[in-house]
Amino acid sequence: MGHLGSFIKEYLPAIISVITVIFLIVNSWIAFNNNVAAYANNVAVWDAIYSTTNKSEFFINDGNSTPIYNVFVIRGRRGVTLNVDSINKNLQRDDVGYSRLIVPGQHRYKADSIKFKGMEMGKGGLPEEYAILFTDSSNHKWFRASDGKLIEINYDYFTYLTTMSNLTAPLGDMMITQDSDK
């Protein structure tokens, strides 16, 4: 028992210090990741439902004080959730809009590349589904699905999308509409 008591007496402070340092490192890592995700949580896209221009229109909200970059908006079929698997080689030019930069705030956009489908019969007035890919000001890359789920992605989606033969051009077609404050 003497050796155990001696061991505890000599090494317990060191063990407690190591545990404390590990705890502080883990807490710092969690806080950093929460701060990174907090930025992306302030970015979303949704259908404007009623088009004033006979073009697909949608709202993009960047609730941060800095812009988002290399933004792709993907439009999907009504009632079908767009998730990260939707970024595939079968994406069509008439379902994807692009902007190099989206300014902070909530604005109504149109994308000439996204084909306006109007109100589809038999869809019960459901809005079109939209997902968004973007890079934040800290160079973290994000995908927000049409159901609102946010996923950090770890590959160069810009190069991946722009090398698809059916998506290469035109880029830079998303514009704020005149009635963006409504």
MIDOSE-1310 file (N, C-alpha, C; in nm, 2 decimals, decimal comma, always signed):
residues 182
mghl	+0,08/-0,12/+0,00/+0,00/+0,00/+0,00/+0,09/+0,12/+0,00; +0,21/+0,11/+0,05/+0,30/+0,23/+0,06/+0,33/+0,28/-0,08; +0,36/+0,18/-0,17/+0,40/+0,23/-0,31/+0,28/+0,30/-0,38; +0,16/+0,24/-0,36/+0,04/+0,31/-0,42/+0,02/+0,45/-0,37
gsfi	+0,03/+0,46/-0,23/+0,01/+0,59/-0,17/+0,12/+0,69/-0,22; +0,24/+0,64/-0,23/+0,35/+0,72/-0,28/+0,33/+0,76/-0,43; +0,28/+0,67/-0,51/+0,25/+0,69/-0,65/+0,15/+0,80/-0,66; +0,04/+0,78/-0,59/-0,07/+0,88/-0,60/-0,03/+1,02/-0,55
keyl	+0,05/+1,02/-0,44/+0,10/+1,15/-0,39/+0,19/+1,22/-0,49; +0,27/+1,15/-0,56/+0,36/+1,21/-0,65/+0,30/+1,24/-0,79; +0,21/+1,16/-0,84/+0,17/+1,17/-0,98/+0,03/+1,23/-0,99; -0,05/+1,23/-0,89/-0,19/+1,28/-0,90/-0,19/+1,42/-0,95
paii	-0,11/+1,52/-0,90/-0,12/+1,65/-0,95/-0,09/+1,65/-1,11; +0,01/+1,57/-1,15/+0,04/+1,57/-1,29/-0,07/+1,51/-1,37; -0,14/+1,41/-1,32/-0,25/+1,35/-1,39/-0,37/+1,45/-1,40; -0,39/+1,52/-1,29/-0,50/+1,62/-1,29/-0,47/+1,73/-1,39
svit	-0,34/+1,77/-1,40/-0,30/+1,88/-1,50/-0,32/+1,83/-1,64; -0,28/+1,71/-1,67/-0,30/+1,65/-1,81/-0,45/+1,65/-1,84; -0,53/+1,60/-1,75/-0,67/+1,59/-1,78/-0,73/+1,73/-1,80; -0,68/+1,83/-1,72/-0,73/+1,97/-1,73/-0,69/+2,03/-1,87
vifl	-0,57/+2,00/-1,91/-0,52/+2,05/-2,04/-0,60/+1,99/-2,16; -0,63/+1,86/-2,15/-0,71/+1,79/-2,25/-0,85/+1,85/-2,26; -0,91/+1,87/-2,14/-1,04/+1,93/-2,13/-1,04/+2,07/-2,20; -0,94/+2,15/-2,17/-0,94/+2,29/-2,23/-0,92/+2,28/-2,38
ivns	-0,84/+2,19/-2,43/-0,82/+2,18/-2,57/-0,95/+2,13/-2,64; -1,01/+2,04/-2,58/-1,14/+1,99/-2,64/-1,24/+2,10/-2,64; -1,25/+2,17/-2,53/-1,35/+2,28/-2,52/-1,32/+2,39/-2,62; -1,19/+2,42/-2,64/-1,15/+2,52/-2,74/-1,19/+2,48/-2,88
wiaf	-1,16/+2,35/-2,91/-1,19/+2,30/-3,04/-1,34/+2,30/-3,07; -1,42/+2,26/-2,97/-1,57/+2,27/-2,99/-1,62/+2,41/-3,01; -1,56/+2,50/-2,93/-1,61/+2,64/-2,94/-1,57/+2,70/-3,08; -1,45/+2,66/-3,13/-1,41/+2,71/-3,26/-1,50/+2,66/-3,37
nnnv	-1,53/+2,53/-3,36/-1,62/+2,47/-3,46/-1,76/+2,53/-3,45; -1,81/+2,56/-3,33/-1,94/+2,62/-3,32/-1,94/+2,76/-3,38; -1,83/+2,83/-3,36/-1,82/+2,97/-3,42/-1,82/+2,96/-3,57; -1,75/+2,86/-3,63/-1,74/+2,84/-3,77/-1,88/+2,81/-3,83
aaya	-1,95/+2,72/-3,76/-2,09/+2,69/-3,81/-2,19/+2,80/-3,78; -2,17/+2,88/-3,68/-2,26/+2,99/-3,66/-2,26/+3,09/-3,78; -2,15/+3,11/-3,84/-2,14/+3,19/-3,96/-2,23/+3,13/-4,07; -2,21/+3,00/-4,10/-2,29/+2,94/-4,21/-2,43/+2,93/-4,17
nnva	-2,47/+2,92/-4,04/-2,61/+2,91/-4,00/-2,69/+3,03/-4,05; -2,62/+3,14/-4,08/-2,69/+3,27/-4,12/-2,71/+3,28/-4,27; -2,68/+3,17/-4,34/-2,70/+3,18/-4,49/-2,80/+3,07/-4,53; -2,90/+3,12/-4,61/-3,00/+3,03/-4,66/-3,06/+3,08/-4,79
vwda	-3,13/+2,99/-4,86/-3,19/+3,03/-4,99/-3,33/+2,97/-4,99; -3,43/+3,04/-5,04/-3,57/+2,98/-5,06/-3,64/+3,05/-5,17; -3,74/+2,98/-5,22/-3,82/+3,02/-5,34/-3,89/+3,15/-5,31; -3,89/+3,24/-5,41/-3,97/+3,36/-5,40/-4,12/+3,34/-5,43
iyst	-4,15/+3,22/-5,47/-4,29/+3,16/-5,50/-4,35/+3,23/-5,62; -4,37/+3,36/-5,61/-4,43/+3,44/-5,72/-4,33/+3,52/-5,79; -4,31/+3,49/-5,92/-4,21/+3,56/-6,00/-4,28/+3,68/-6,06; -4,21/+3,79/-6,05/-4,25/+3,92/-6,12/-4,19/+3,94/-6,25
tnks	-4,10/+3,85/-6,29/-4,03/+3,87/-6,42/-4,04/+3,75/-6,51; -4,12/+3,65/-6,48/-4,13/+3,52/-6,56/-3,99/+3,45/-6,56; -3,91/+3,47/-6,46/-3,79/+3,40/-6,44/-3,79/+3,34/-6,30; -3,71/+3,24/-6,28/-3,70/+3,18/-6,15/-3,64/+3,28/-6,05
effi	-3,71/+3,31/-5,94/-3,67/+3,40/-5,84/-3,66/+3,34/-5,71; -3,57/+3,38/-5,63/-3,55/+3,32/-5,50/-3,48/+3,42/-5,41; -3,50/+3,40/-5,28/-3,43/+3,49/-5,18/-3,30/+3,42/-5,13; -3,20/+3,50/-5,12/-3,08/+3,45/-5,05/-3,06/+3,55/-4,93
ndgn	-3,04/+3,48/-4,81/-3,01/+3,56/-4,69/-2,86/+3,53/-4,65; -2,78/+3,64/-4,64/-2,65/+3,63/-4,58/-2,66/+3,72/-4,46; -2,69/+3,66/-4,34/-2,71/+3,74/-4,22/-2,58/+3,77/-4,15; -2,47/+3,77/-4,22/-2,34/+3,81/-4,16/-2,30/+3,95/-4,20
stpi	-2,19/+3,99/-4,15/-2,14/+4,12/-4,19/-2,04/+4,12/-4,31; -2,01/+3,99/-4,35/-1,92/+3,98/-4,46/-1,99/+3,89/-4,57; -1,94/+3,91/-4,70/-2,01/+3,84/-4,81/-1,98/+3,69/-4,80; -2,05/+3,61/-4,89/-2,02/+3,47/-4,92/-1,97/+3,47/-5,06
ynvf	-1,89/+3,37/-5,09/-1,82/+3,36/-5,22/-1,85/+3,23/-5,30; -1,83/+3,24/-5,43/-1,85/+3,12/-5,52/-1,98/+3,05/-5,48; -2,09/+3,12/-5,50/-2,22/+3,08/-5,46/-2,29/+3,01/-5,58; -2,33/+2,89/-5,56/-2,41/+2,81/-5,66/-2,55/+2,79/-5,59
virg	-2,65/+2,83/-5,66/-2,79/+2,79/-5,62/-2,84/+2,69/-5,71; -2,88/+2,58/-5,65/-2,93/+2,46/-5,73/-3,08/+2,46/-5,71; -3,16/+2,45/-5,82/-3,30/+2,44/-5,82/-3,34/+2,30/-5,85; -3,43/+2,25/-5,77/-3,48/+2,11/-5,79/-3,63/+2,10/-5,81
rrgv	-3,68/+1,98/-5,83/-3,82/+1,96/-5,85/-3,90/+1,99/-5,72; -4,02/+2,04/-5,74/-4,10/+2,07/-5,63/-4,13/+1,94/-5,55; -4,12/+1,96/-5,42/-4,15/+1,85/-5,33/-4,04/+1,74/-5,32; -3,92/+1,76/-5,38/-3,81/+1,67/-5,38/-3,69/+1,74/-5,31
tlnv	-3,65/+1,69/-5,20/-3,54/+1,75/-5,12/-3,41/+1,74/-5,20; -3,34/+1,86/-5,21/-3,21/+1,86/-5,26/-3,11/+1,84/-5,15; -3,03/+1,73/-5,15/-2,93/+1,71/-5,05/-2,79/+1,71/-5,12; -2,69/+1,68/-5,04/-2,55/+1,69/-5,09/-2,53/+1,59/-5,21
dsin	-2,61/+1,48/-5,21/-2,60/+1,39/-5,32/-2,65/+1,45/-5,45; -2,72/+1,56/-5,44/-2,77/+1,63/-5,56/-2,66/+1,69/-5,65; -2,54/+1,71/-5,58/-2,43/+1,77/-5,66/-2,36/+1,65/-5,73; -2,41/+1,62/-5,85/-2,36/+1,51/-5,92/-2,34/+1,55/-6,07
knlq	-2,29/+1,46/-6,15/-2,26/+1,49/-6,28/-2,38/+1,51/-6,37; -2,50/+1,48/-6,32/-2,62/+1,50/-6,40/-2,68/+1,64/-6,38; -2,62/+1,73/-6,30/-2,68/+1,86/-6,29/-2,69/+1,93/-6,43; -2,80/+2,00/-6,45/-2,82/+2,06/-6,58/-2,80/+2,22/-6,56
rddv	-2,76/+2,28/-6,67/-2,74/+2,42/-6,67/-2,86/+2,50/-6,63; -2,98/+2,45/-6,67/-3,10/+2,53/-6,64/-3,15/+2,51/-6,50; -3,08/+2,44/-6,42/-3,11/+2,42/-6,28/-3,00/+2,48/-6,18; -2,91/+2,56/-6,24/-2,80/+2,61/-6,15/-2,77/+2,75/-6,19
gysr	-2,76/+2,84/-6,08/-2,72/+2,97/-6,09/-2,59/+3,00/-6,02; -2,52/+3,09/-6,06/-2,39/+3,12/-5,99/-2,36/+3,27/-5,97; -2,30/+3,30/-5,86/-2,25/+3,43/-5,84/-2,12/+3,42/-5,77; -2,02/+3,50/-5,81/-1,89/+3,50/-5,74/-1,90/+3,55/-5,60
livp	-1,99/+3,64/-5,57/-2,00/+3,71/-5,44/-2,15/+3,74/-5,42; -2,20/+3,72/-5,29/-2,33/+3,76/-5,25/-2,31/+3,85/-5,13; -2,36/+3,97/-5,14/-2,35/+4,07/-5,03/-2,43/+4,03/-4,91; -2,39/+4,08/-4,79/-2,47/+4,06/-4,67/-2,61/+4,12/-4,69
gqhr	-2,71/+4,06/-4,62/-2,85/+4,10/-4,62/-2,94/+4,00/-4,69; -3,06/+4,03/-4,69/-3,16/+3,94/-4,76/-3,21/+4,01/-4,88; -3,19/+3,94/-5,00/-3,22/+4,00/-5,13/-3,29/+3,90/-5,21; -3,37/+3,95/-5,30/-3,44/+3,87/-5,40/-3,35/+3,86/-5,53
ykad	-3,33/+3,74/-5,57/-3,24/+3,72/-5,69/-3,32/+3,65/-5,80; -3,27/+3,67/-5,92/-3,31/+3,59/-6,04/-3,18/+3,54/-6,10; -3,19/+3,43/-6,17/-3,08/+3,37/-6,24/-3,13/+3,34/-6,38; -3,07/+3,40/-6,48/-3,11/+3,38/-6,62/-3,08/+3,24/-6,66
sikf	-2,98/+3,17/-6,60/-2,95/+3,04/-6,64/-3,06/+2,93/-6,59; -3,13/+2,97/-6,48/-3,23/+2,88/-6,43/-3,36/+2,89/-6,50; -3,40/+2,79/-6,57/-3,52/+2,80/-6,66/-3,64/+2,81/-6,57; -3,73/+2,91/-6,60/-3,85/+2,93/-6,53/-3,95/+2,83/-6,57
kgme	-4,01/+2,75/-6,48/-4,10/+2,65/-6,51/-4,25/+2,69/-6,49; -4,27/+2,80/-6,42/-4,40/+2,84/-6,39/-4,47/+2,75/-6,29; -4,60/+2,76/-6,28/-4,67/+2,68/-6,19/-4,70/+2,54/-6,26; -4,65/+2,44/-6,20/-4,67/+2,31/-6,26/-4,80/+2,25/-6,21
mgkg	-4,87/+2,19/-6,30/-5,00/+2,13/-6,27/-4,98/+2,01/-6,18; -5,07/+1,99/-6,09/-5,06/+1,87/-6,00/-4,96/+1,87/-5,89; -4,90/+1,99/-5,87/-4,80/+2,00/-5,76/-4,85/+2,06/-5,64; -4,98/+2,10/-5,64/-5,04/+2,16/-5,52/-4,99/+2,29/-5,48
glpe	-4,93/+2,37/-5,57/-4,88/+2,50/-5,53/-4,75/+2,49/-5,45; -4,68/+2,38/-5,45/-4,56/+2,37/-5,37/-4,45/+2,46/-5,43; -4,37/+2,53/-5,35/-4,26/+2,61/-5,41/-4,15/+2,52/-5,46; -4,07/+2,58/-5,55/-3,96/+2,51/-5,60/-3,86/+2,49/-5,49
eyai	-3,78/+2,38/-5,50/-3,68/+2,35/-5,40/-3,55/+2,41/-5,44; -3,48/+2,47/-5,34/-3,35/+2,54/-5,37/-3,25/+2,49/-5,26; -3,12/+2,47/-5,31/-3,01/+2,44/-5,22/-2,90/+2,54/-5,26; -2,81/+2,56/-5,17/-2,70/+2,66/-5,19/-2,57/+2,60/-5,15
lftd	-2,47/+2,63/-5,23/-2,33/+2,59/-5,20/-2,25/+2,73/-5,19; -2,17/+2,74/-5,09/-2,10/+2,87/-5,08/-1,97/+2,85/-4,99; -1,89/+2,95/-5,00/-1,76/+2,95/-4,92/-1,77/+3,08/-4,84; -1,75/+3,06/-4,71/-1,76/+3,17/-4,61/-1,63/+3,25/-4,62
ssnh	-1,62/+3,36/-4,54/-1,50/+3,45/-4,55/-1,38/+3,39/-4,48; -1,39/+3,27/-4,42/-1,28/+3,20/-4,36/-1,24/+3,08/-4,45; -1,29/+3,08/-4,57/-1,26/+2,97/-4,67/-1,32/+2,84/-4,63; -1,42/+2,83/-4,55/-1,49/+2,71/-4,52/-1,60/+2,69/-4,62
kwfr	-1,62/+2,57/-4,67/-1,71/+2,54/-4,78/-1,84/+2,47/-4,72; -1,96/+2,52/-4,77/-2,08/+2,47/-4,71/-2,18/+2,44/-4,81; -2,27/+2,35/-4,78/-2,39/+2,31/-4,86/-2,51/+2,32/-4,76; -2,61/+2,40/-4,80/-2,74/+2,39/-4,73/-2,84/+2,33/-4,82
asdg	-2,89/+2,22/-4,77/-2,99/+2,14/-4,85/-3,13/+2,22/-4,85; -3,22/+2,18/-4,94/-3,34/+2,25/-4,95/-3,43/+2,22/-4,83; -3,40/+2,13/-4,74/-3,47/+2,11/-4,62/-3,41/+2,18/-4,50; -3,30/+2,26/-4,53/-3,24/+2,34/-4,43/-3,11/+2,28/-4,37
klie	-3,09/+2,16/-4,39/-2,97/+2,09/-4,33/-2,84/+2,15/-4,38; -2,75/+2,18/-4,29/-2,62/+2,25/-4,32/-2,51/+2,14/-4,31; -2,43/+2,14/-4,41/-2,32/+2,04/-4,41/-2,19/+2,11/-4,46; -2,08/+2,10/-4,38/-1,95/+2,15/-4,43/-1,89/+2,05/-4,52
inyd	-1,85/+2,09/-4,64/-1,79/+2,00/-4,73/-1,64/+2,03/-4,74; -1,57/+1,93/-4,78/-1,42/+1,94/-4,77/-1,35/+1,92/-4,91; -1,42/+1,95/-5,01/-1,36/+1,94/-5,14/-1,39/+2,07/-5,22; -1,32/+2,09/-5,33/-1,33/+2,21/-5,41/-1,45/+2,20/-5,50
yfty	-1,56/+2,23/-5,45/-1,69/+2,22/-5,53/-1,69/+2,31/-5,65; -1,62/+2,43/-5,65/-1,62/+2,52/-5,76/-1,55/+2,45/-5,88; -1,44/+2,39/-5,86/-1,37/+2,32/-5,97/-1,45/+2,20/-6,02; -1,50/+2,13/-5,92/-1,59/+2,01/-5,96/-1,70/+2,05/-6,05
lttm	-1,77/+2,16/-6,01/-1,89/+2,20/-6,09/-1,85/+2,26/-6,22; -1,75/+2,35/-6,22/-1,72/+2,42/-6,34/-1,65/+2,34/-6,45; -1,60/+2,22/-6,41/-1,54/+2,13/-6,51/-1,65/+2,03/-6,57; -1,77/+2,04/-6,52/-1,88/+1,96/-6,59/-1,91/+2,03/-6,72
snlt	-1,92/+1,95/-6,83/-1,94/+2,01/-6,96/-2,07/+2,08/-6,97; -2,17/+2,04/-6,89/-2,30/+2,10/-6,91/-2,32/+2,22/-6,81; -2,22/+2,26/-6,73/-2,23/+2,37/-6,64/-2,12/+2,48/-6,66; -2,04/+2,46/-6,75/-1,92/+2,55/-6,76/-1,95/+2,70/-6,78
aplg	-2,06/+2,73/-6,86/-2,09/+2,87/-6,89/-2,24/+2,89/-6,91; -2,29/+3,00/-6,89/-2,22/+3,12/-6,83/-2,22/+3,12/-6,68; -2,12/+3,17/-6,63/-2,11/+3,19/-6,48/-2,13/+3,34/-6,45; -2,18/+3,37/-6,33/-2,20/+3,51/-6,29/-2,34/+3,56/-6,34
dmmi	-2,44/+3,47/-6,33/-2,57/+3,52/-6,39/-2,67/+3,55/-6,28; -2,65/+3,54/-6,15/-2,75/+3,57/-6,05/-2,74/+3,72/-6,02; -2,86/+3,78/-6,03/-2,87/+3,93/-6,01/-2,98/+3,96/-5,91; -2,96/+4,06/-5,83/-3,06/+4,11/-5,74/-3,17/+4,17/-5,82
tqds	-3,30/+4,14/-5,80/-3,41/+4,20/-5,87/-3,44/+4,34/-5,81; -3,51/+4,42/-5,88/-3,54/+4,55/-5,84/-3,63/+4,56/-5,71; -3,71/+4,46/-5,69/-3,80/+4,46/-5,58/-3,74/+4,37/-5,46; -3,61/+4,38/-5,45/-3,55/+4,29/-5,35/-3,58/+4,32/-5,20
dk	-3,64/+4,44/-5,18/-3,67/+4,48/-5,04/-3,81/+4,43/-5,00; -3,88/+4,37/-5,09/-4,02/+4,33/-5,06/-4,02/+4,19/-5,00
